[in-house]
Amino acid sequence: MIAWFSQRACKDQKGVVLFLDRDGVINKDSPDFVRKWEDVIIYPDAIEGLKRACELGARLVIISNQSGIGRGYISFDTFWDIHQKLIETFARQNIYFSAALYCPHLPSDLCFCRKPSPGMLLFAMDVLGAFPSQSFFIGDRTSDMEAARRAGCRGIMLCRNGLPTGEHSLKNEFWLAKNLVEAVAYIEKLESF
């Protein structure tokens, strides 16, 4: 597991933690992997939604499988450059992440951190002193929702291209949202920030 933690934070942090998948949630995913900074296309709703989450005092944490590292498609240095530039891009918008955790392993490695294992979520909750009952995981795959369920936090699946297809088979165990603005608005209704 690759873990990064920051002392910078959104104002007046409350207990609510928003775990966010990276590719497909914050930025566009690529079937060929995000291999360099120029491949990163940040969704406009990610900036708007995460800015609102920061205003509410949520702590933001990236939780992402990045097997491109383990497969040799991307070097650690290039991966880290993408991570740092992403963090800096959001910081310029006054959006601060408390942590980012990445699994560089292959699915065949059967590690404890690769989603759907809850390892990254549980580790981040432990370090941040967060409670599952105050945590949400916003992702775009069933592996994200399964990790949320196993960690005891609430899952919100982003369905940017309409309703889930047959791949999304976890029944009534998570909420659906079309983008991050809608997901954060839903969380705002549920939580008393």
Biotite code that builds the C-alpha atoms (Angstrom):
import biotite.structure as struc

atoms = struc.array([
    struc.Atom([0.000, 0.000, 0.000], chain_id="A", res_id=1, res_name="MET", atom_name="CA", element="C"),
    struc.Atom([1.164, 3.501, -0.786], chain_id="A", res_id=2, res_name="ILE", atom_name="CA", element="C"),
    struc.Atom([-0.109, 5.981, 1.805], chain_id="A", res_id=3, res_name="ALA", atom_name="CA", element="C"),
    struc.Atom([0.097, 9.785, 1.915], chain_id="A", res_id=4, res_name="TRP", atom_name="CA", element="C"),
    struc.Atom([-1.276, 11.935, 4.741], chain_id="A", res_id=5, res_name="PHE", atom_name="CA", element="C"),
    struc.Atom([-1.489, 15.709, 4.985], chain_id="A", res_id=6, res_name="SER", atom_name="CA", element="C"),
    struc.Atom([-1.775, 18.241, 7.784], chain_id="A", res_id=7, res_name="GLN", atom_name="CA", element="C"),
    struc.Atom([-3.568, 20.662, 5.446], chain_id="A", res_id=8, res_name="ARG", atom_name="CA", element="C"),
    struc.Atom([-7.284, 20.387, 5.733], chain_id="A", res_id=9, res_name="ALA", atom_name="CA", element="C"),
    struc.Atom([-10.582, 21.869, 4.758], chain_id="A", res_id=10, res_name="CYS", atom_name="CA", element="C"),
    struc.Atom([-11.851, 24.406, 7.293], chain_id="A", res_id=11, res_name="LYS", atom_name="CA", element="C"),
    struc.Atom([-13.579, 23.355, 10.497], chain_id="A", res_id=12, res_name="ASP", atom_name="CA", element="C"),
    struc.Atom([-13.231, 19.622, 9.925], chain_id="A", res_id=13, res_name="GLN", atom_name="CA", element="C"),
    struc.Atom([-16.051, 17.558, 11.313], chain_id="A", res_id=14, res_name="LYS", atom_name="CA", element="C"),
    struc.Atom([-16.135, 13.811, 11.833], chain_id="A", res_id=15, res_name="GLY", atom_name="CA", element="C"),
    struc.Atom([-17.486, 12.999, 8.368], chain_id="A", res_id=16, res_name="VAL", atom_name="CA", element="C"),
    struc.Atom([-15.000, 11.333, 6.025], chain_id="A", res_id=17, res_name="VAL", atom_name="CA", element="C"),
    struc.Atom([-15.530, 11.056, 2.270], chain_id="A", res_id=18, res_name="LEU", atom_name="CA", element="C"),
    struc.Atom([-13.497, 8.257, 0.757], chain_id="A", res_id=19, res_name="PHE", atom_name="CA", element="C"),
    struc.Atom([-13.233, 8.705, -3.001], chain_id="A", res_id=20, res_name="LEU", atom_name="CA", element="C"),
    struc.Atom([-12.066, 6.432, -5.750], chain_id="A", res_id=21, res_name="ASP", atom_name="CA", element="C"),
    struc.Atom([-9.799, 8.352, -8.145], chain_id="A", res_id=22, res_name="ARG", atom_name="CA", element="C"),
    struc.Atom([-10.202, 7.151, -11.745], chain_id="A", res_id=23, res_name="ASP", atom_name="CA", element="C"),
    struc.Atom([-13.854, 7.351, -12.780], chain_id="A", res_id=24, res_name="GLY", atom_name="CA", element="C"),
    struc.Atom([-14.875, 9.511, -9.814], chain_id="A", res_id=25, res_name="VAL", atom_name="CA", element="C"),
    struc.Atom([-12.450, 12.447, -9.546], chain_id="A", res_id=26, res_name="ILE", atom_name="CA", element="C"),
    struc.Atom([-11.017, 12.137, -13.047], chain_id="A", res_id=27, res_name="ASN", atom_name="CA", element="C"),
    struc.Atom([-11.905, 10.227, -16.186], chain_id="A", res_id=28, res_name="LYS", atom_name="CA", element="C"),
    struc.Atom([-10.888, 6.598, -16.211], chain_id="A", res_id=29, res_name="ASP", atom_name="CA", element="C"),
    struc.Atom([-9.002, 5.058, -19.112], chain_id="A", res_id=30, res_name="SER", atom_name="CA", element="C"),
    struc.Atom([-9.137, 1.438, -20.301], chain_id="A", res_id=31, res_name="PRO", atom_name="CA", element="C"),
    struc.Atom([-5.378, 1.779, -20.910], chain_id="A", res_id=32, res_name="ASP", atom_name="CA", element="C"),
    struc.Atom([-4.700, 3.180, -17.408], chain_id="A", res_id=33, res_name="PHE", atom_name="CA", element="C"),
    struc.Atom([-3.894, 6.770, -16.489], chain_id="A", res_id=34, res_name="VAL", atom_name="CA", element="C"),
    struc.Atom([-0.186, 6.663, -17.309], chain_id="A", res_id=35, res_name="ARG", atom_name="CA", element="C"),
    struc.Atom([0.911, 10.317, -17.152], chain_id="A", res_id=36, res_name="LYS", atom_name="CA", element="C"),
    struc.Atom([-0.374, 13.667, -15.895], chain_id="A", res_id=37, res_name="TRP", atom_name="CA", element="C"),
    struc.Atom([-1.530, 14.603, -19.407], chain_id="A", res_id=38, res_name="GLU", atom_name="CA", element="C"),
    struc.Atom([-3.975, 11.658, -19.252], chain_id="A", res_id=39, res_name="ASP", atom_name="CA", element="C"),
    struc.Atom([-5.719, 13.169, -16.219], chain_id="A", res_id=40, res_name="VAL", atom_name="CA", element="C"),
    struc.Atom([-9.014, 14.867, -17.097], chain_id="A", res_id=41, res_name="ILE", atom_name="CA", element="C"),
    struc.Atom([-10.666, 16.112, -13.917], chain_id="A", res_id=42, res_name="ILE", atom_name="CA", element="C"),
    struc.Atom([-14.455, 16.100, -13.932], chain_id="A", res_id=43, res_name="TYR", atom_name="CA", element="C"),
    struc.Atom([-15.851, 19.636, -13.418], chain_id="A", res_id=44, res_name="PRO", atom_name="CA", element="C"),
    struc.Atom([-18.413, 18.216, -10.961], chain_id="A", res_id=45, res_name="ASP", atom_name="CA", element="C"),
    struc.Atom([-15.516, 16.832, -8.895], chain_id="A", res_id=46, res_name="ALA", atom_name="CA", element="C"),
    struc.Atom([-14.246, 20.343, -8.245], chain_id="A", res_id=47, res_name="ILE", atom_name="CA", element="C"),
    struc.Atom([-17.731, 21.669, -7.478], chain_id="A", res_id=48, res_name="GLU", atom_name="CA", element="C"),
    struc.Atom([-18.758, 18.721, -5.307], chain_id="A", res_id=49, res_name="GLY", atom_name="CA", element="C"),
    struc.Atom([-15.508, 18.497, -3.354], chain_id="A", res_id=50, res_name="LEU", atom_name="CA", element="C"),
    struc.Atom([-15.440, 22.248, -2.812], chain_id="A", res_id=51, res_name="LYS", atom_name="CA", element="C"),
    struc.Atom([-18.878, 21.943, -1.183], chain_id="A", res_id=52, res_name="ARG", atom_name="CA", element="C"),
    struc.Atom([-17.706, 18.960, 0.889], chain_id="A", res_id=53, res_name="ALA", atom_name="CA", element="C"),
    struc.Atom([-14.765, 21.058, 2.148], chain_id="A", res_id=54, res_name="CYS", atom_name="CA", element="C"),
    struc.Atom([-17.085, 23.945, 3.006], chain_id="A", res_id=55, res_name="GLU", atom_name="CA", element="C"),
    struc.Atom([-19.123, 21.496, 5.090], chain_id="A", res_id=56, res_name="LEU", atom_name="CA", element="C"),
    struc.Atom([-16.006, 20.322, 6.934], chain_id="A", res_id=57, res_name="GLY", atom_name="CA", element="C"),
    struc.Atom([-15.707, 16.805, 5.511], chain_id="A", res_id=58, res_name="ALA", atom_name="CA", element="C"),
    struc.Atom([-12.326, 15.118, 5.414], chain_id="A", res_id=59, res_name="ARG", atom_name="CA", element="C"),
    struc.Atom([-11.428, 13.911, 1.907], chain_id="A", res_id=60, res_name="LEU", atom_name="CA", element="C"),
    struc.Atom([-9.461, 10.718, 1.297], chain_id="A", res_id=61, res_name="VAL", atom_name="CA", element="C"),
    struc.Atom([-8.545, 9.114, -2.032], chain_id="A", res_id=62, res_name="ILE", atom_name="CA", element="C"),
    struc.Atom([-8.741, 5.286, -2.053], chain_id="A", res_id=63, res_name="ILE", atom_name="CA", element="C"),
    struc.Atom([-7.605, 3.838, -5.373], chain_id="A", res_id=64, res_name="SER", atom_name="CA", element="C"),
    struc.Atom([-6.413, 0.584, -6.939], chain_id="A", res_id=65, res_name="ASN", atom_name="CA", element="C"),
    struc.Atom([-3.475, 1.424, -9.214], chain_id="A", res_id=66, res_name="GLN", atom_name="CA", element="C"),
    struc.Atom([-2.348, -1.915, -10.617], chain_id="A", res_id=67, res_name="SER", atom_name="CA", element="C"),
    struc.Atom([-0.693, -0.104, -13.533], chain_id="A", res_id=68, res_name="GLY", atom_name="CA", element="C"),
    struc.Atom([2.288, 0.210, -11.183], chain_id="A", res_id=69, res_name="ILE", atom_name="CA", element="C"),
    struc.Atom([2.426, -3.531, -10.481], chain_id="A", res_id=70, res_name="GLY", atom_name="CA", element="C"),
    struc.Atom([1.907, -4.340, -14.143], chain_id="A", res_id=71, res_name="ARG", atom_name="CA", element="C"),
    struc.Atom([4.866, -2.132, -15.099], chain_id="A", res_id=72, res_name="GLY", atom_name="CA", element="C"),
    struc.Atom([2.736, 0.265, -17.183], chain_id="A", res_id=73, res_name="TYR", atom_name="CA", element="C"),
    struc.Atom([3.693, 3.212, -15.008], chain_id="A", res_id=74, res_name="ILE", atom_name="CA", element="C"),
    struc.Atom([6.781, 3.846, -12.901], chain_id="A", res_id=75, res_name="SER", atom_name="CA", element="C"),
    struc.Atom([6.488, 4.824, -9.265], chain_id="A", res_id=76, res_name="PHE", atom_name="CA", element="C"),
    struc.Atom([7.997, 8.245, -10.065], chain_id="A", res_id=77, res_name="ASP", atom_name="CA", element="C"),
    struc.Atom([5.399, 8.932, -12.766], chain_id="A", res_id=78, res_name="THR", atom_name="CA", element="C"),
    struc.Atom([2.607, 7.697, -10.509], chain_id="A", res_id=79, res_name="PHE", atom_name="CA", element="C"),
    struc.Atom([3.815, 9.999, -7.709], chain_id="A", res_id=80, res_name="TRP", atom_name="CA", element="C"),
    struc.Atom([4.010, 12.937, -10.131], chain_id="A", res_id=81, res_name="ASP", atom_name="CA", element="C"),
    struc.Atom([0.344, 12.351, -11.055], chain_id="A", res_id=82, res_name="ILE", atom_name="CA", element="C"),
    struc.Atom([-0.592, 12.154, -7.366], chain_id="A", res_id=83, res_name="HIS", atom_name="CA", element="C"),
    struc.Atom([1.238, 15.377, -6.433], chain_id="A", res_id=84, res_name="GLN", atom_name="CA", element="C"),
    struc.Atom([-0.137, 17.331, -9.384], chain_id="A", res_id=85, res_name="LYS", atom_name="CA", element="C"),
    struc.Atom([-3.679, 16.163, -8.599], chain_id="A", res_id=86, res_name="LEU", atom_name="CA", element="C"),
    struc.Atom([-3.333, 17.257, -4.952], chain_id="A", res_id=87, res_name="ILE", atom_name="CA", element="C"),
    struc.Atom([-1.851, 20.626, -6.040], chain_id="A", res_id=88, res_name="GLU", atom_name="CA", element="C"),
    struc.Atom([-4.591, 21.186, -8.635], chain_id="A", res_id=89, res_name="THR", atom_name="CA", element="C"),
    struc.Atom([-7.306, 20.756, -6.010], chain_id="A", res_id=90, res_name="PHE", atom_name="CA", element="C"),
    struc.Atom([-5.383, 22.830, -3.420], chain_id="A", res_id=91, res_name="ALA", atom_name="CA", element="C"),
    struc.Atom([-5.465, 25.769, -5.852], chain_id="A", res_id=92, res_name="ARG", atom_name="CA", element="C"),
    struc.Atom([-9.273, 25.507, -5.575], chain_id="A", res_id=93, res_name="GLN", atom_name="CA", element="C"),
    struc.Atom([-9.057, 25.427, -1.726], chain_id="A", res_id=94, res_name="ASN", atom_name="CA", element="C"),
    struc.Atom([-9.868, 21.708, -1.726], chain_id="A", res_id=95, res_name="ILE", atom_name="CA", element="C"),
    struc.Atom([-7.581, 19.755, 0.571], chain_id="A", res_id=96, res_name="TYR", atom_name="CA", element="C"),
    struc.Atom([-7.238, 16.004, 0.908], chain_id="A", res_id=97, res_name="PHE", atom_name="CA", element="C"),
    struc.Atom([-6.446, 14.565, 4.322], chain_id="A", res_id=98, res_name="SER", atom_name="CA", element="C"),
    struc.Atom([-4.986, 11.391, 2.827], chain_id="A", res_id=99, res_name="ALA", atom_name="CA", element="C"),
    struc.Atom([-4.570, 9.274, -0.282], chain_id="A", res_id=100, res_name="ALA", atom_name="CA", element="C"),
    struc.Atom([-4.060, 5.522, -0.249], chain_id="A", res_id=101, res_name="LEU", atom_name="CA", element="C"),
    struc.Atom([-3.217, 3.470, -3.308], chain_id="A", res_id=102, res_name="TYR", atom_name="CA", element="C"),
    struc.Atom([-2.890, -0.260, -3.918], chain_id="A", res_id=103, res_name="CYS", atom_name="CA", element="C"),
    struc.Atom([-0.179, -0.924, -6.541], chain_id="A", res_id=104, res_name="PRO", atom_name="CA", element="C"),
    struc.Atom([-0.743, -4.686, -6.571], chain_id="A", res_id=105, res_name="HIS", atom_name="CA", element="C"),
    struc.Atom([-2.139, -6.997, -9.227], chain_id="A", res_id=106, res_name="LEU", atom_name="CA", element="C"),
    struc.Atom([-5.488, -8.715, -8.588], chain_id="A", res_id=107, res_name="PRO", atom_name="CA", element="C"),
    struc.Atom([-3.625, -12.040, -8.490], chain_id="A", res_id=108, res_name="SER", atom_name="CA", element="C"),
    struc.Atom([-1.450, -10.825, -5.567], chain_id="A", res_id=109, res_name="ASP", atom_name="CA", element="C"),
    struc.Atom([-4.405, -11.279, -3.171], chain_id="A", res_id=110, res_name="LEU", atom_name="CA", element="C"),
    struc.Atom([-3.148, -8.440, -0.962], chain_id="A", res_id=111, res_name="CYS", atom_name="CA", element="C"),
    struc.Atom([-5.109, -6.939, 1.925], chain_id="A", res_id=112, res_name="PHE", atom_name="CA", element="C"),
    struc.Atom([-5.287, -3.468, 0.373], chain_id="A", res_id=113, res_name="CYS", atom_name="CA", element="C"),
    struc.Atom([-6.735, -4.031, -3.104], chain_id="A", res_id=114, res_name="ARG", atom_name="CA", element="C"),
    struc.Atom([-10.447, -3.281, -3.295], chain_id="A", res_id=115, res_name="LYS", atom_name="CA", element="C"),
    struc.Atom([-12.838, -4.988, -2.698], chain_id="A", res_id=116, res_name="PRO", atom_name="CA", element="C"),
    struc.Atom([-10.755, -5.687, 0.410], chain_id="A", res_id=117, res_name="SER", atom_name="CA", element="C"),
    struc.Atom([-11.441, -2.961, 2.990], chain_id="A", res_id=118, res_name="PRO", atom_name="CA", element="C"),
    struc.Atom([-7.748, -2.708, 3.970], chain_id="A", res_id=119, res_name="GLY", atom_name="CA", element="C"),
    struc.Atom([-7.103, 0.822, 2.707], chain_id="A", res_id=120, res_name="MET", atom_name="CA", element="C"),
    struc.Atom([-10.356, 2.124, 4.211], chain_id="A", res_id=121, res_name="LEU", atom_name="CA", element="C"),
    struc.Atom([-9.717, 0.511, 7.606], chain_id="A", res_id=122, res_name="LEU", atom_name="CA", element="C"),
    struc.Atom([-6.124, 1.752, 7.700], chain_id="A", res_id=123, res_name="PHE", atom_name="CA", element="C"),
    struc.Atom([-7.178, 5.313, 6.838], chain_id="A", res_id=124, res_name="ALA", atom_name="CA", element="C"),
    struc.Atom([-9.984, 5.255, 9.427], chain_id="A", res_id=125, res_name="MET", atom_name="CA", element="C"),
    struc.Atom([-7.527, 4.060, 12.065], chain_id="A", res_id=126, res_name="ASP", atom_name="CA", element="C"),
    struc.Atom([-4.913, 6.731, 11.301], chain_id="A", res_id=127, res_name="VAL", atom_name="CA", element="C"),
    struc.Atom([-7.506, 9.521, 11.001], chain_id="A", res_id=128, res_name="LEU", atom_name="CA", element="C"),
    struc.Atom([-9.529, 8.422, 14.030], chain_id="A", res_id=129, res_name="GLY", atom_name="CA", element="C"),
    struc.Atom([-12.623, 8.141, 11.833], chain_id="A", res_id=130, res_name="ALA", atom_name="CA", element="C"),
    struc.Atom([-15.714, 6.064, 12.510], chain_id="A", res_id=131, res_name="PHE", atom_name="CA", element="C"),
    struc.Atom([-17.398, 3.878, 9.872], chain_id="A", res_id=132, res_name="PRO", atom_name="CA", element="C"),
    struc.Atom([-20.779, 5.345, 10.817], chain_id="A", res_id=133, res_name="SER", atom_name="CA", element="C"),
    struc.Atom([-19.534, 8.796, 9.768], chain_id="A", res_id=134, res_name="GLN", atom_name="CA", element="C"),
    struc.Atom([-17.811, 7.608, 6.613], chain_id="A", res_id=135, res_name="SER", atom_name="CA", element="C"),
    struc.Atom([-18.947, 7.387, 3.005], chain_id="A", res_id=136, res_name="PHE", atom_name="CA", element="C"),
    struc.Atom([-17.189, 5.780, 0.060], chain_id="A", res_id=137, res_name="PHE", atom_name="CA", element="C"),
    struc.Atom([-17.963, 7.280, -3.335], chain_id="A", res_id=138, res_name="ILE", atom_name="CA", element="C"),
    struc.Atom([-16.925, 4.958, -6.141], chain_id="A", res_id=139, res_name="GLY", atom_name="CA", element="C"),
    struc.Atom([-17.899, 3.819, -9.605], chain_id="A", res_id=140, res_name="ASP", atom_name="CA", element="C"),
    struc.Atom([-17.451, 0.036, -9.355], chain_id="A", res_id=141, res_name="ARG", atom_name="CA", element="C"),
    struc.Atom([-18.948, -2.806, -7.367], chain_id="A", res_id=142, res_name="THR", atom_name="CA", element="C"),
    struc.Atom([-15.494, -3.421, -5.865], chain_id="A", res_id=143, res_name="SER", atom_name="CA", element="C"),
    struc.Atom([-15.751, 0.062, -4.306], chain_id="A", res_id=144, res_name="ASP", atom_name="CA", element="C"),
    struc.Atom([-19.198, -0.685, -2.883], chain_id="A", res_id=145, res_name="MET", atom_name="CA", element="C"),
    struc.Atom([-18.059, -4.060, -1.568], chain_id="A", res_id=146, res_name="GLU", atom_name="CA", element="C"),
    struc.Atom([-15.065, -2.408, 0.152], chain_id="A", res_id=147, res_name="ALA", atom_name="CA", element="C"),
    struc.Atom([-17.443, 0.153, 1.715], chain_id="A", res_id=148, res_name="ALA", atom_name="CA", element="C"),
    struc.Atom([-19.733, -2.613, 2.967], chain_id="A", res_id=149, res_name="ARG", atom_name="CA", element="C"),
    struc.Atom([-16.838, -4.637, 4.421], chain_id="A", res_id=150, res_name="ARG", atom_name="CA", element="C"),
    struc.Atom([-15.438, -1.541, 6.164], chain_id="A", res_id=151, res_name="ALA", atom_name="CA", element="C"),
    struc.Atom([-18.857, -0.670, 7.611], chain_id="A", res_id=152, res_name="GLY", atom_name="CA", element="C"),
    struc.Atom([-19.225, 2.669, 5.848], chain_id="A", res_id=153, res_name="CYS", atom_name="CA", element="C"),
    struc.Atom([-21.951, 3.815, 3.504], chain_id="A", res_id=154, res_name="ARG", atom_name="CA", element="C"),
    struc.Atom([-21.408, 3.481, -0.237], chain_id="A", res_id=155, res_name="GLY", atom_name="CA", element="C"),
    struc.Atom([-22.475, 5.843, -2.998], chain_id="A", res_id=156, res_name="ILE", atom_name="CA", element="C"),
    struc.Atom([-22.002, 4.577, -6.529], chain_id="A", res_id=157, res_name="MET", atom_name="CA", element="C"),
    struc.Atom([-21.498, 7.154, -9.242], chain_id="A", res_id=158, res_name="LEU", atom_name="CA", element="C"),
    struc.Atom([-23.330, 6.229, -12.423], chain_id="A", res_id=159, res_name="CYS", atom_name="CA", element="C"),
    struc.Atom([-22.113, 8.897, -14.827], chain_id="A", res_id=160, res_name="ARG", atom_name="CA", element="C"),
    struc.Atom([-23.606, 7.076, -17.812], chain_id="A", res_id=161, res_name="ASN", atom_name="CA", element="C"),
    struc.Atom([-27.039, 6.241, -16.448], chain_id="A", res_id=162, res_name="GLY", atom_name="CA", element="C"),
    struc.Atom([-28.294, 3.473, -14.198], chain_id="A", res_id=163, res_name="LEU", atom_name="CA", element="C"),
    struc.Atom([-26.036, 0.583, -13.241], chain_id="A", res_id=164, res_name="PRO", atom_name="CA", element="C"),
    struc.Atom([-25.712, -2.370, -15.563], chain_id="A", res_id=165, res_name="THR", atom_name="CA", element="C"),
    struc.Atom([-25.638, -6.050, -14.647], chain_id="A", res_id=166, res_name="GLY", atom_name="CA", element="C"),
    struc.Atom([-22.131, -5.658, -13.161], chain_id="A", res_id=167, res_name="GLU", atom_name="CA", element="C"),
    struc.Atom([-23.665, -3.751, -10.250], chain_id="A", res_id=168, res_name="HIS", atom_name="CA", element="C"),
    struc.Atom([-25.341, -6.561, -8.375], chain_id="A", res_id=169, res_name="SER", atom_name="CA", element="C"),
    struc.Atom([-25.208, -5.488, -4.713], chain_id="A", res_id=170, res_name="LEU", atom_name="CA", element="C"),
    struc.Atom([-28.880, -4.978, -3.934], chain_id="A", res_id=171, res_name="LYS", atom_name="CA", element="C"),
    struc.Atom([-29.986, -1.955, -1.919], chain_id="A", res_id=172, res_name="ASN", atom_name="CA", element="C"),
    struc.Atom([-26.670, -1.702, -0.095], chain_id="A", res_id=173, res_name="GLU", atom_name="CA", element="C"),
    struc.Atom([-25.625, 1.640, -1.568], chain_id="A", res_id=174, res_name="PHE", atom_name="CA", element="C"),
    struc.Atom([-27.033, 4.827, -3.029], chain_id="A", res_id=175, res_name="TRP", atom_name="CA", element="C"),
    struc.Atom([-26.726, 5.952, -6.623], chain_id="A", res_id=176, res_name="LEU", atom_name="CA", element="C"),
    struc.Atom([-25.644, 9.399, -7.814], chain_id="A", res_id=177, res_name="ALA", atom_name="CA", element="C"),
    struc.Atom([-24.941, 10.719, -11.281], chain_id="A", res_id=178, res_name="LYS", atom_name="CA", element="C"),
    struc.Atom([-21.967, 12.879, -10.188], chain_id="A", res_id=179, res_name="ASN", atom_name="CA", element="C"),
    struc.Atom([-20.057, 14.179, -7.173], chain_id="A", res_id=180, res_name="LEU", atom_name="CA", element="C"),
    struc.Atom([-22.277, 17.243, -6.753], chain_id="A", res_id=181, res_name="VAL", atom_name="CA", element="C"),
    struc.Atom([-25.313, 14.996, -6.335], chain_id="A", res_id=182, res_name="GLU", atom_name="CA", element="C"),
    struc.Atom([-23.429, 12.606, -4.029], chain_id="A", res_id=183, res_name="ALA", atom_name="CA", element="C"),
    struc.Atom([-22.269, 15.428, -1.722], chain_id="A", res_id=184, res_name="VAL", atom_name="CA", element="C"),
    struc.Atom([-25.771, 16.958, -1.679], chain_id="A", res_id=185, res_name="ALA", atom_name="CA", element="C"),
    struc.Atom([-27.133, 13.594, -0.595], chain_id="A", res_id=186, res_name="TYR", atom_name="CA", element="C"),
    struc.Atom([-24.543, 13.302, 2.189], chain_id="A", res_id=187, res_name="ILE", atom_name="CA", element="C"),
    struc.Atom([-25.358, 16.852, 3.295], chain_id="A", res_id=188, res_name="GLU", atom_name="CA", element="C"),
    struc.Atom([-29.009, 15.822, 3.755], chain_id="A", res_id=189, res_name="LYS", atom_name="CA", element="C"),
    struc.Atom([-28.041, 12.781, 5.837], chain_id="A", res_id=190, res_name="LEU", atom_name="CA", element="C"),
    struc.Atom([-25.415, 14.321, 8.084], chain_id="A", res_id=191, res_name="GLU", atom_name="CA", element="C"),
    struc.Atom([-25.681, 17.213, 10.496], chain_id="A", res_id=192, res_name="SER", atom_name="CA", element="C"),
    struc.Atom([-22.486, 19.056, 9.653], chain_id="A", res_id=193, res_name="PHE", atom_name="CA", element="C"),
])
